[in-house]
Amino acid sequence: MINNLTPYDDRRCPIYNNIIDGELCYETAMCMQGFFKISSVPESSEIVLDMKKAKEICNECPYANME
């Protein structure tokens, strides 16, 4: 359940279509929001969607919006 999720827990990411750890989720979310360069996250080459669609999905994802 998302309510019990910590930033360190693994989660299923729809833009990678795989289980990722909290650190990669955070880094990817920062890329999708324009705070980091996408090229700064090597795993971003594994994103299975086009970047526009990936940004939309990531910005709506409750995991990426954890405070």
N, CA, C and O atoms as a Tripos MOL2 file, in Angstrom:
@<TRIPOS>MOLECULE
protein
  268   267    67     0     0
PROTEIN
NO_CHARGES

@<TRIPOS>ATOM
      1 N           0.8410   -1.1820    0.0000 N.3       1 MET1
      2 CA          0.0000    0.0000    0.0000 C.3       1 MET1
      3 C           0.8870    1.2460    0.0000 C.2       1 MET1
      4 O           1.8830    1.2970    0.7210 O.2       1 MET1
      5 N           0.5380    2.2260   -0.7850 N.am      2 ILE2
      6 CA          1.3510    3.4320   -0.9400 C.3       2 ILE2
      7 C           1.4890    4.1920    0.3770 C.2       2 ILE2
      8 O           2.5430    4.7730    0.6370 O.2       2 ILE2
      9 N           0.4540    4.2020    1.2090 N.am      3 ASN3
     10 CA          0.5130    4.9560    2.4610 C.3       3 ASN3
     11 C           1.6370    4.4840    3.3670 C.2       3 ASN3
     12 O           2.1730    5.2730    4.1460 O.2       3 ASN3
     13 N           2.0040    3.2060    3.2780 N.am      4 ASN4
     14 CA          3.0540    2.6540    4.1240 C.3       4 ASN4
     15 C           4.4110    2.6500    3.4410 C.2       4 ASN4
     16 O           5.3850    2.1690    4.0200 O.2       4 ASN4
     17 N           4.4990    3.1610    2.2520 N.am      5 LEU5
     18 CA          5.7320    3.1360    1.4730 C.3       5 LEU5
     19 C           6.6960    4.1990    1.9780 C.2       5 LEU5
     20 O           6.3120    5.3430    2.2180 O.2       5 LEU5
     21 N           7.9410    3.8070    2.1350 N.am      6 THR6
     22 CA          8.9730    4.7840    2.4830 C.3       6 THR6
     23 C           9.7460    5.1260    1.2120 C.2       6 THR6
     24 O           9.6470    4.4010    0.2220 O.2       6 THR6
     25 N          10.5010    6.2030    1.2190 N.am      7 PRO7
     26 CA         11.2930    6.5470    0.0300 C.3       7 PRO7
     27 C          12.3190    5.4870   -0.3400 C.2       7 PRO7
     28 O          12.8780    5.5340   -1.4360 O.2       7 PRO7
     29 N          12.5790    4.5350    0.5430 N.am      8 TYR8
     30 CA         13.5980    3.5250    0.2930 C.3       8 TYR8
     31 C          13.0350    2.2160   -0.2500 C.2       8 TYR8
     32 O          13.8000    1.3370   -0.6460 O.2       8 TYR8
     33 N          11.7190    2.0730   -0.2770 N.am      9 ASP9
     34 CA         11.0930    0.8390   -0.7450 C.3       9 ASP9
     35 C          11.1150    0.7470   -2.2660 C.2       9 ASP9
     36 O          11.0890    1.7580   -2.9690 O.2       9 ASP9
     37 N          11.1640   -0.4920   -2.7550 N.am     10 ASP10
     38 CA         11.0470   -0.7240   -4.1940 C.3      10 ASP10
     39 C           9.5960   -0.5310   -4.6210 C.2      10 ASP10
     40 O           8.6720   -0.7140   -3.8280 O.2      10 ASP10
     41 N           9.4140   -0.1650   -5.8670 N.am     11 ARG11
     42 CA          8.0630    0.0260   -6.3850 C.3      11 ARG11
     43 C           8.0360   -0.2880   -7.8750 C.2      11 ARG11
     44 O           9.0670   -0.2120   -8.5450 O.2      11 ARG11
     45 N           6.8590   -0.6400   -8.3990 N.am     12 ARG12
     46 CA          6.7080   -0.9060   -9.8330 C.3      12 ARG12
     47 C           6.5480    0.4240  -10.5300 C.2      12 ARG12
     48 O           5.6900    1.2320  -10.1750 O.2      12 ARG12
     49 N           7.3860    0.6410  -11.5300 N.am     13 CYS13
     50 CA          7.3650    1.9010  -12.2680 C.3      13 CYS13
     51 C           6.8160    1.6590  -13.6720 C.2      13 CYS13
     52 O           7.3720    0.8590  -14.4250 O.2      13 CYS13
     53 N           5.7360    2.3420  -14.0250 N.am     14 PRO14
     54 CA          5.1600    2.1230  -15.3560 C.3      14 PRO14
     55 C           6.0160    2.6640  -16.4990 C.2      14 PRO14
     56 O           5.8730    2.2080  -17.6340 O.2      14 PRO14
     57 N           6.8880    3.6100  -16.2330 N.am     15 ILE15
     58 CA          7.6980    4.1100  -17.3510 C.3      15 ILE15
     59 C           8.9190    3.2330  -17.6130 C.2      15 ILE15
     60 O           9.4600    3.2390  -18.7190 O.2      15 ILE15
     61 N           9.3560    2.4780  -16.6050 N.am     16 TYR16
     62 CA         10.4120    1.4930  -16.8150 C.3      16 TYR16
     63 C           9.8160    0.1000  -17.0600 C.2      16 TYR16
     64 O          10.5060   -0.8060  -17.5290 O.2      16 TYR16
     65 N           8.5360   -0.0570  -16.7370 N.am     17 ASN17
     66 CA          7.8500   -1.3390  -16.8270 C.3      17 ASN17
     67 C           8.6230   -2.4040  -16.0450 C.2      17 ASN17
     68 O           8.8540   -3.5190  -16.5120 O.2      17 ASN17
     69 N           9.0100   -1.9980  -14.8270 N.am     18 ASN18
     70 CA          9.8300   -2.8780  -14.0070 C.3      18 ASN18
     71 C           9.7790   -2.3940  -12.5630 C.2      18 ASN18
     72 O           9.2680   -1.3110  -12.2770 O.2      18 ASN18
     73 N          10.3180   -3.2110  -11.6520 N.am     19 ILE19
     74 CA         10.4710   -2.8140  -10.2590 C.3      19 ILE19
     75 C          11.7530   -1.9790  -10.1590 C.2      19 ILE19
     76 O          12.8070   -2.3870  -10.6460 O.2      19 ILE19
     77 N          11.6490   -0.8170   -9.5280 N.am     20 ILE20
     78 CA         12.8230    0.0410   -9.3280 C.3      20 ILE20
     79 C          12.9190    0.4060   -7.8590 C.2      20 ILE20
     80 O          11.9400    0.3020   -7.1190 O.2      20 ILE20
     81 N          14.0970    0.8340   -7.4390 N.am     21 ASP21
     82 CA         14.2630    1.2430   -6.0460 C.3      21 ASP21
     83 C          13.8940    2.7100   -5.8750 C.2      21 ASP21
     84 O          13.7130    3.4400   -6.8490 O.2      21 ASP21
     85 N          13.7880    3.1220   -4.6290 N.am     22 GLY22
     86 CA         13.3760    4.4820   -4.3190 C.3      22 GLY22
     87 C          14.3060    5.5500   -4.8630 C.2      22 GLY22
     88 O          13.8600    6.6270   -5.2590 O.2      22 GLY22
     89 N          15.5940    5.2530   -4.8810 N.am     23 GLU23
     90 CA         16.5660    6.2270   -5.3810 C.3      23 GLU23
     91 C          16.3760    6.4870   -6.8730 C.2      23 GLU23
     92 O          16.3950    7.6350   -7.3180 O.2      23 GLU23
     93 N          16.1910    5.4080   -7.6440 N.am     24 LEU24
     94 CA         15.9690    5.5880   -9.0780 C.3      24 LEU24
     95 C          14.6390    6.2940   -9.3300 C.2      24 LEU24
     96 O          14.5340    7.1180  -10.2390 O.2      24 LEU24
     97 N          13.6390    5.9780   -8.5380 N.am     25 CYS25
     98 CA         12.3440    6.6570   -8.6640 C.3      25 CYS25
     99 C          12.5140    8.1600   -8.4550 C.2      25 CYS25
    100 O          12.0060    8.9650   -9.2350 O.2      25 CYS25
    101 N          13.2320    8.5290   -7.3950 N.am     26 TYR26
    102 CA         13.4660    9.9390   -7.1010 C.3      26 TYR26
    103 C          14.2370   10.6240   -8.2290 C.2      26 TYR26
    104 O          13.8540   11.7010   -8.6860 O.2      26 TYR26
    105 N          15.3180    9.9960   -8.6730 N.am     27 GLU27
    106 CA         16.1310   10.5900   -9.7320 C.3      27 GLU27
    107 C          15.3330   10.7380  -11.0280 C.2      27 GLU27
    108 O          15.4470   11.7460  -11.7260 O.2      27 GLU27
    109 N          14.5340    9.7350  -11.3370 N.am     28 THR28
    110 CA         13.7130    9.7860  -12.5510 C.3      28 THR28
    111 C          12.6570   10.8820  -12.4270 C.2      28 THR28
    112 O          12.4230   11.6280  -13.3780 O.2      28 THR28
    113 N          12.0260   10.9810  -11.2710 N.am     29 ALA29
    114 CA         11.0200   12.0310  -11.0610 C.3      29 ALA29
    115 C          11.6450   13.4130  -11.2120 C.2      29 ALA29
    116 O          11.0330   14.3090  -11.7930 O.2      29 ALA29
    117 N          12.8550   13.5930  -10.6940 N.am     30 MET30
    118 CA         13.5420   14.8800  -10.8270 C.3      30 MET30
    119 C          13.8550   15.1800  -12.2960 C.2      30 MET30
    120 O          13.7930   16.3330  -12.7220 O.2      30 MET30
    121 N          14.1870   14.1530  -13.0590 N.am     31 CYS31
    122 CA         14.4080   14.3330  -14.5020 C.3      31 CYS31
    123 C          13.1080   14.7280  -15.2030 C.2      31 CYS31
    124 O          13.0800   15.6520  -16.0160 O.2      31 CYS31
    125 N          12.0570   14.0230  -14.8780 N.am     32 MET32
    126 CA         10.7750   14.2570  -15.5480 C.3      32 MET32
    127 C          10.2060   15.6400  -15.2210 C.2      32 MET32
    128 O           9.4290   16.1960  -15.9970 O.2      32 MET32
    129 N          10.5980   16.1900  -14.0710 N.am     33 GLN33
    130 CA         10.1350   17.5150  -13.6810 C.3      33 GLN33
    131 C          11.1140   18.6100  -14.0920 C.2      33 GLN33
    132 O          10.8720   19.7900  -13.8380 O.2      33 GLN33
    133 N          12.2180   18.2210  -14.7250 N.am     34 GLY34
    134 CA         13.1650   19.1960  -15.2470 C.3      34 GLY34
    135 C          14.2340   19.6570  -14.2790 C.2      34 GLY34
    136 O          14.9710   20.5950  -14.5840 O.2      34 GLY34
    137 N          14.3420   19.0210  -13.1140 N.am     35 PHE35
    138 CA         15.3540   19.4200  -12.1450 C.3      35 PHE35
    139 C          16.7190   18.7900  -12.4270 C.2      35 PHE35
    140 O          17.7510   19.3910  -12.1300 O.2      35 PHE35
    141 N          16.7290   17.5810  -12.9990 N.am     36 PHE36
    142 CA         17.9600   16.9000  -13.3890 C.3      36 PHE36
    143 C          17.9240   16.7070  -14.8970 C.2      36 PHE36
    144 O          16.8490   16.6390  -15.4930 O.2      36 PHE36
    145 N          19.0910   16.6210  -15.5110 N.am     37 LYS37
    146 CA         19.1530   16.2570  -16.9210 C.3      37 LYS37
    147 C          18.8820   14.7610  -17.0500 C.2      37 LYS37
    148 O          19.3710   13.9660  -16.2470 O.2      37 LYS37
    149 N          18.1140   14.3870  -18.0440 N.am     38 ILE38
    150 CA         17.8070   12.9760  -18.2550 C.3      38 ILE38
    151 C          19.0890   12.1850  -18.4640 C.2      38 ILE38
    152 O          19.1930   11.0390  -18.0250 O.2      38 ILE38
    153 N          20.0500   12.7800  -19.1220 N.am     39 SER39
    154 CA         21.3200   12.0890  -19.3770 C.3      39 SER39
    155 C          22.1120   11.8220  -18.0950 C.2      39 SER39
    156 O          23.0510   11.0260  -18.1090 O.2      39 SER39
    157 N          21.7470   12.4750  -16.9890 N.am     40 SER40
    158 CA         22.4630   12.2630  -15.7310 C.3      40 SER40
    159 C          22.0390   10.9770  -15.0280 C.2      40 SER40
    160 O          22.6700   10.5630  -14.0560 O.2      40 SER40
    161 N          20.9810   10.3500  -15.5130 N.am     41 VAL41
    162 CA         20.5050    9.0890  -14.9420 C.3      41 VAL41
    163 C          20.7010    8.0060  -16.0050 C.2      41 VAL41
    164 O          19.8900    7.8910  -16.9240 O.2      41 VAL41
    165 N          21.7590    7.2200  -15.8890 N.am     42 PRO42
    166 CA         22.0630    6.2290  -16.9220 C.3      42 PRO42
    167 C          20.9120    5.2700  -17.2050 C.2      42 PRO42
    168 O          20.7360    4.8370  -18.3440 O.2      42 PRO42
    169 N          20.1300    4.9330  -16.1870 N.am     43 GLU43
    170 CA         19.0220    4.0020  -16.3610 C.3      43 GLU43
    171 C          17.9100    4.5720  -17.2390 C.2      43 GLU43
    172 O          17.0390    3.8330  -17.6980 O.2      43 GLU43
    173 N          17.9360    5.8770  -17.4720 N.am     44 SER44
    174 CA         16.8650    6.4850  -18.2790 C.3      44 SER44
    175 C          16.8330    5.9210  -19.6990 C.2      44 SER44
    176 O          15.8210    6.0390  -20.3890 O.2      44 SER44
    177 N          17.9130    5.3200  -20.1310 N.am     45 SER45
    178 CA         17.9070    4.6860  -21.4520 C.3      45 SER45
    179 C          16.9740    3.4780  -21.4920 C.2      45 SER45
    180 O          16.6300    2.9840  -22.5660 O.2      45 SER45
    181 N          16.5670    3.0040  -20.3060 N.am     46 GLU46
    182 CA         15.6700    1.8540  -20.2130 C.3      46 GLU46
    183 C          14.1920    2.2510  -20.1990 C.2      46 GLU46
    184 O          13.3240    1.3790  -20.1540 O.2      46 GLU46
    185 N          13.8960    3.5420  -20.2360 N.am     47 ILE47
    186 CA         12.5000    3.9890  -20.2300 C.3      47 ILE47
    187 C          11.8320    3.4680  -21.4920 C.2      47 ILE47
    188 O          12.3370    3.6540  -22.5990 O.2      47 ILE47
    189 N          10.6900    2.8110  -21.3120 N.am     48 VAL48
    190 CA         10.0470    2.1110  -22.4240 C.3      48 VAL48
    191 C           9.0570    2.9830  -23.1990 C.2      48 VAL48
    192 O           8.4930    2.5300  -24.1950 O.2      48 VAL48
    193 N           8.8390    4.2050  -22.7640 N.am     49 LEU49
    194 CA          7.8790    5.1100  -23.4080 C.3      49 LEU49
    195 C           8.6040    6.3060  -24.0070 C.2      49 LEU49
    196 O           9.7690    6.5540  -23.6940 O.2      49 LEU49
    197 N           7.9120    7.0500  -24.8740 N.am     50 ASP50
    198 CA          8.5090    8.3030  -25.3180 C.3      50 ASP50
    199 C           8.5170    9.2720  -24.1350 C.2      50 ASP50
    200 O           7.6990    9.1450  -23.2240 O.2      50 ASP50
    201 N           9.4180   10.2180  -24.1460 N.am     51 MET51
    202 CA          9.6290   11.0960  -22.9910 C.3      51 MET51
    203 C           8.3930   11.9180  -22.6250 C.2      51 MET51
    204 O           8.1410   12.1350  -21.4400 O.2      51 MET51
    205 N           7.6280   12.3730  -23.5900 N.am     52 LYS52
    206 CA          6.4380   13.1700  -23.2830 C.3      52 LYS52
    207 C           5.4460   12.3360  -22.4710 C.2      52 LYS52
    208 O           4.9190   12.7990  -21.4590 O.2      52 LYS52
    209 N           5.2010   11.1250  -22.9120 N.am     53 LYS53
    210 CA          4.2740   10.2310  -22.2100 C.3      53 LYS53
    211 C           4.8510    9.8470  -20.8480 C.2      53 LYS53
    212 O           4.1160    9.7820  -19.8620 O.2      53 LYS53
    213 N           6.1500    9.5940  -20.7850 N.am     54 ALA54
    214 CA          6.8050    9.2410  -19.5250 C.3      54 ALA54
    215 C           6.6490   10.3740  -18.5060 C.2      54 ALA54
    216 O           6.3710   10.1140  -17.3360 O.2      54 ALA54
    217 N           6.8220   11.6130  -18.9320 N.am     55 LYS55
    218 CA          6.6710   12.7550  -18.0300 C.3      55 LYS55
    219 C           5.2520   12.8470  -17.4980 C.2      55 LYS55
    220 O           5.0550   13.1060  -16.3110 O.2      55 LYS55
    221 N           4.2630   12.6410  -18.3540 N.am     56 GLU56
    222 CA          2.8650   12.6940  -17.9220 C.3      56 GLU56
    223 C           2.5870   11.6380  -16.8600 C.2      56 GLU56
    224 O           1.9760   11.9250  -15.8300 O.2      56 GLU56
    225 N           3.0360   10.4240  -17.1160 N.am     57 ILE57
    226 CA          2.7990    9.3280  -16.1840 C.3      57 ILE57
    227 C           3.5320    9.5650  -14.8710 C.2      57 ILE57
    228 O           2.9590    9.3820  -13.7970 O.2      57 ILE57
    229 N           4.7780    9.9650  -14.9500 N.am     58 CYS58
    230 CA          5.5840   10.1930  -13.7580 C.3      58 CYS58
    231 C           4.9980   11.3120  -12.8980 C.2      58 CYS58
    232 O           4.9550   11.1920  -11.6730 O.2      58 CYS58
    233 N           4.5550   12.3760  -13.5160 N.am     59 ASN59
    234 CA          3.9940   13.4980  -12.7630 C.3      59 ASN59
    235 C           2.6930   13.1490  -12.0580 C.2      59 ASN59
    236 O           2.3220   13.8090  -11.0870 O.2      59 ASN59
    237 N           1.9960   12.1240  -12.5290 N.am     60 GLU60
    238 CA          0.7560   11.6810  -11.9010 C.3      60 GLU60
    239 C           0.9750   10.5540  -10.8980 C.2      60 GLU60
    240 O           0.0540   10.1980  -10.1620 O.2      60 GLU60
    241 N           2.1570    9.9960  -10.8570 N.am     61 CYS61
    242 CA          2.4420    8.8210  -10.0360 C.3      61 CYS61
    243 C           2.5260    9.1850   -8.5500 C.2      61 CYS61
    244 O           3.2610   10.0990   -8.1770 O.2      61 CYS61
    245 N           1.7810    8.4750   -7.7040 N.am     62 PRO62
    246 CA          1.8440    8.7760   -6.2640 C.3      62 PRO62
    247 C           3.2150    8.4730   -5.6630 C.2      62 PRO62
    248 O           3.5920    9.0940   -4.6690 O.2      62 PRO62
    249 N           3.9680    7.5380   -6.2340 N.am     63 TYR63
    250 CA          5.3080    7.2410   -5.7230 C.3      63 TYR63
    251 C           6.2490    8.4190   -5.9650 C.2      63 TYR63
    252 O           7.0520    8.7590   -5.0960 O.2      63 TYR63
    253 N           6.1560    9.0320   -7.1160 N.am     64 ALA64
    254 CA          7.0420   10.1470   -7.4520 C.3      64 ALA64
    255 C           6.6670   11.4130   -6.7060 C.2      64 ALA64
    256 O           7.4690   12.3440   -6.6370 O.2      64 ALA64
    257 N           5.4770   11.4700   -6.1500 N.am     65 ASN65
    258 CA          5.0100   12.6570   -5.4530 C.3      65 ASN65
    259 C           5.0290   12.5170   -3.9350 C.2      65 ASN65
    260 O           4.3710   13.2750   -3.2210 O.2      65 ASN65
    261 N           5.7900   11.5400   -3.4540 N.am     66 MET66
    262 CA          5.9000   11.3710   -2.0010 C.3      66 MET66
    263 C           6.6940   12.5290   -1.4150 C.2      66 MET66
    264 O           7.6770   12.9800   -2.0030 O.2      66 MET66
    265 N           6.2700   12.9980   -0.2740 N.am     67 GLU67
    266 CA          7.0050   14.0820    0.3920 C.3      67 GLU67
    267 C           7.7310   13.5660    1.6090 C.2      67 GLU67
    268 O           8.4040   14.3330    2.2980 O.2      67 GLU67
@<TRIPOS>BOND
     1     1     2 1
     2     2     3 1
     3     3     4 2
     4     3     5 am
     5     5     6 1
     6     6     7 1
     7     7     8 2
     8     7     9 am
     9     9    10 1
    10    10    11 1
    11    11    12 2
    12    11    13 am
    13    13    14 1
    14    14    15 1
    15    15    16 2
    16    15    17 am
    17    17    18 1
    18    18    19 1
    19    19    20 2
    20    19    21 am
    21    21    22 1
    22    22    23 1
    23    23    24 2
    24    23    25 am
    25    25    26 1
    26    26    27 1
    27    27    28 2
    28    27    29 am
    29    29    30 1
    30    30    31 1
    31    31    32 2
    32    31    33 am
    33    33    34 1
    34    34    35 1
    35    35    36 2
    36    35    37 am
    37    37    38 1
    38    38    39 1
    39    39    40 2
    40    39    41 am
    41    41    42 1
    42    42    43 1
    43    43    44 2
    44    43    45 am
    45    45    46 1
    46    46    47 1
    47    47    48 2
    48    47    49 am
    49    49    50 1
    50    50    51 1
    51    51    52 2
    52    51    53 am
    53    53    54 1
    54    54    55 1
    55    55    56 2
    56    55    57 am
    57    57    58 1
    58    58    59 1
    59    59    60 2
    60    59    61 am
    61    61    62 1
    62    62    63 1
    63    63    64 2
    64    63    65 am
    65    65    66 1
    66    66    67 1
    67    67    68 2
    68    67    69 am
    69    69    70 1
    70    70    71 1
    71    71    72 2
    72    71    73 am
    73    73    74 1
    74    74    75 1
    75    75    76 2
    76    75    77 am
    77    77    78 1
    78    78    79 1
    79    79    80 2
    80    79    81 am
    81    81    82 1
    82    82    83 1
    83    83    84 2
    84    83    85 am
    85    85    86 1
    86    86    87 1
    87    87    88 2
    88    87    89 am
    89    89    90 1
    90    90    91 1
    91    91    92 2
    92    91    93 am
    93    93    94 1
    94    94    95 1
    95    95    96 2
    96    95    97 am
    97    97    98 1
    98    98    99 1
    99    99   100 2
   100    99   101 am
   101   101   102 1
   102   102   103 1
   103   103   104 2
   104   103   105 am
   105   105   106 1
   106   106   107 1
   107   107   108 2
   108   107   109 am
   109   109   110 1
   110   110   111 1
   111   111   112 2
   112   111   113 am
   113   113   114 1
   114   114   115 1
   115   115   116 2
   116   115   117 am
   117   117   118 1
   118   118   119 1
   119   119   120 2
   120   119   121 am
   121   121   122 1
   122   122   123 1
   123   123   124 2
   124   123   125 am
   125   125   126 1
   126   126   127 1
   127   127   128 2
   128   127   129 am
   129   129   130 1
   130   130   131 1
   131   131   132 2
   132   131   133 am
   133   133   134 1
   134   134   135 1
   135   135   136 2
   136   135   137 am
   137   137   138 1
   138   138   139 1
   139   139   140 2
   140   139   141 am
   141   141   142 1
   142   142   143 1
   143   143   144 2
   144   143   145 am
   145   145   146 1
   146   146   147 1
   147   147   148 2
   148   147   149 am
   149   149   150 1
   150   150   151 1
   151   151   152 2
   152   151   153 am
   153   153   154 1
   154   154   155 1
   155   155   156 2
   156   155   157 am
   157   157   158 1
   158   158   159 1
   159   159   160 2
   160   159   161 am
   161   161   162 1
   162   162   163 1
   163   163   164 2
   164   163   165 am
   165   165   166 1
   166   166   167 1
   167   167   168 2
   168   167   169 am
   169   169   170 1
   170   170   171 1
   171   171   172 2
   172   171   173 am
   173   173   174 1
   174   174   175 1
   175   175   176 2
   176   175   177 am
   177   177   178 1
   178   178   179 1
   179   179   180 2
   180   179   181 am
   181   181   182 1
   182   182   183 1
   183   183   184 2
   184   183   185 am
   185   185   186 1
   186   186   187 1
   187   187   188 2
   188   187   189 am
   189   189   190 1
   190   190   191 1
   191   191   192 2
   192   191   193 am
   193   193   194 1
   194   194   195 1
   195   195   196 2
   196   195   197 am
   197   197   198 1
   198   198   199 1
   199   199   200 2
   200   199   201 am
   201   201   202 1
   202   202   203 1
   203   203   204 2
   204   203   205 am
   205   205   206 1
   206   206   207 1
   207   207   208 2
   208   207   209 am
   209   209   210 1
   210   210   211 1
   211   211   212 2
   212   211   213 am
   213   213   214 1
   214   214   215 1
   215   215   216 2
   216   215   217 am
   217   217   218 1
   218   218   219 1
   219   219   220 2
   220   219   221 am
   221   221   222 1
   222   222   223 1
   223   223   224 2
   224   223   225 am
   225   225   226 1
   226   226   227 1
   227   227   228 2
   228   227   229 am
   229   229   230 1
   230   230   231 1
   231   231   232 2
   232   231   233 am
   233   233   234 1
   234   234   235 1
   235   235   236 2
   236   235   237 am
   237   237   238 1
   238   238   239 1
   239   239   240 2
   240   239   241 am
   241   241   242 1
   242   242   243 1
   243   243   244 2
   244   243   245 am
   245   245   246 1
   246   246   247 1
   247   247   248 2
   248   247   249 am
   249   249   250 1
   250   250   251 1
   251   251   252 2
   252   251   253 am
   253   253   254 1
   254   254   255 1
   255   255   256 2
   256   255   257 am
   257   257   258 1
   258   258   259 1
   259   259   260 2
   260   259   261 am
   261   261   262 1
   262   262   263 1
   263   263   264 2
   264   263   265 am
   265   265   266 1
   266   266   267 1
   267   267   268 2
@<TRIPOS>SUBSTRUCTURE
     1 MET1         2 RESIDUE 1 A MET
     2 ILE2         6 RESIDUE 1 A ILE
     3 ASN3        10 RESIDUE 1 A ASN
     4 ASN4        14 RESIDUE 1 A ASN
     5 LEU5        18 RESIDUE 1 A LEU
     6 THR6        22 RESIDUE 1 A THR
     7 PRO7        26 RESIDUE 1 A PRO
     8 TYR8        30 RESIDUE 1 A TYR
     9 ASP9        34 RESIDUE 1 A ASP
    10 ASP10       38 RESIDUE 1 A ASP
    11 ARG11       42 RESIDUE 1 A ARG
    12 ARG12       46 RESIDUE 1 A ARG
    13 CYS13       50 RESIDUE 1 A CYS
    14 PRO14       54 RESIDUE 1 A PRO
    15 ILE15       58 RESIDUE 1 A ILE
    16 TYR16       62 RESIDUE 1 A TYR
    17 ASN17       66 RESIDUE 1 A ASN
    18 ASN18       70 RESIDUE 1 A ASN
    19 ILE19       74 RESIDUE 1 A ILE
    20 ILE20       78 RESIDUE 1 A ILE
    21 ASP21       82 RESIDUE 1 A ASP
    22 GLY22       86 RESIDUE 1 A GLY
    23 GLU23       90 RESIDUE 1 A GLU
    24 LEU24       94 RESIDUE 1 A LEU
    25 CYS25       98 RESIDUE 1 A CYS
    26 TYR26      102 RESIDUE 1 A TYR
    27 GLU27      106 RESIDUE 1 A GLU
    28 THR28      110 RESIDUE 1 A THR
    29 ALA29      114 RESIDUE 1 A ALA
    30 MET30      118 RESIDUE 1 A MET
    31 CYS31      122 RESIDUE 1 A CYS
    32 MET32      126 RESIDUE 1 A MET
    33 GLN33      130 RESIDUE 1 A GLN
    34 GLY34      134 RESIDUE 1 A GLY
    35 PHE35      138 RESIDUE 1 A PHE
    36 PHE36      142 RESIDUE 1 A PHE
    37 LYS37      146 RESIDUE 1 A LYS
    38 ILE38      150 RESIDUE 1 A ILE
    39 SER39      154 RESIDUE 1 A SER
    40 SER40      158 RESIDUE 1 A SER
    41 VAL41      162 RESIDUE 1 A VAL
    42 PRO42      166 RESIDUE 1 A PRO
    43 GLU43      170 RESIDUE 1 A GLU
    44 SER44      174 RESIDUE 1 A SER
    45 SER45      178 RESIDUE 1 A SER
    46 GLU46      182 RESIDUE 1 A GLU
    47 ILE47      186 RESIDUE 1 A ILE
    48 VAL48      190 RESIDUE 1 A VAL
    49 LEU49      194 RESIDUE 1 A LEU
    50 ASP50      198 RESIDUE 1 A ASP
    51 MET51      202 RESIDUE 1 A MET
    52 LYS52      206 RESIDUE 1 A LYS
    53 LYS53      210 RESIDUE 1 A LYS
    54 ALA54      214 RESIDUE 1 A ALA
    55 LYS55      218 RESIDUE 1 A LYS
    56 GLU56      222 RESIDUE 1 A GLU
    57 ILE57      226 RESIDUE 1 A ILE
    58 CYS58      230 RESIDUE 1 A CYS
    59 ASN59      234 RESIDUE 1 A ASN
    60 GLU60      238 RESIDUE 1 A GLU
    61 CYS61      242 RESIDUE 1 A CYS
    62 PRO62      246 RESIDUE 1 A PRO
    63 TYR63      250 RESIDUE 1 A TYR
    64 ALA64      254 RESIDUE 1 A ALA
    65 ASN65      258 RESIDUE 1 A ASN
    66 MET66      262 RESIDUE 1 A MET
    67 GLU67      266 RESIDUE 1 A GLU
